[in-house]
Amino acid sequence: MQYVKPLHLFQNLVKSNASQGGRLLGLDVGVKYVGLAISDLDNKIASPLSVLVRKKTNIDLVAHDFQSLISELSLVGFVVGYPFDRQRLAPDATQVKLFIDDLSETGKLDGLKFTFWDERFTSKNVELLIKPLSLHPVLAKTVVDKFAAVQILQAYLDYVNKKENRLAGAATS
């Protein structure tokens, strides 16, 4: 796996879309679960996909699941939620980095590009939205993880598409 800056991931995607197409996968990495969201073919809209169980002992299985998703859904990159905090390194940030490092060490996702995107408050926002639904706690947790991944990916897509449109507009002026 190779880290690239947020705009570079999208610019590479736009270049490759002309020839082969490709989508992005949003990840909300938690202690027990990884919420997944997928972009549409135009990379404008994020939708919930699923939740993977995360354990240190099943990282090879998770990497294999990602390999399957990459081929089935034409994925070209991951947008990984990361709790940016300028004051200190948050424990959640360490969890995310360890997960990415563990995935990289499997060797199953070589060449895949990923970037980090700010995920602060995404899970809390979803929790507040679904609280009135009174869902079973296990169901609520999977819904929160999936839709937190949607918020991460959608925020990224909105940002990069806005930047791309500005750059395209400046080039035609």
Salt bridges, closest charged atoms under 4 A:
ASP85 OD2 - ARG88 NE 3.91
ASP102 OD1 - LYS56 NZ 3.05
ASP118 OD2 - ARG120 NH2 2.67
GLU127 OE1 - LYS124 NZ 3.37
ASP145 OD1 - LYS141 NZ 3.10
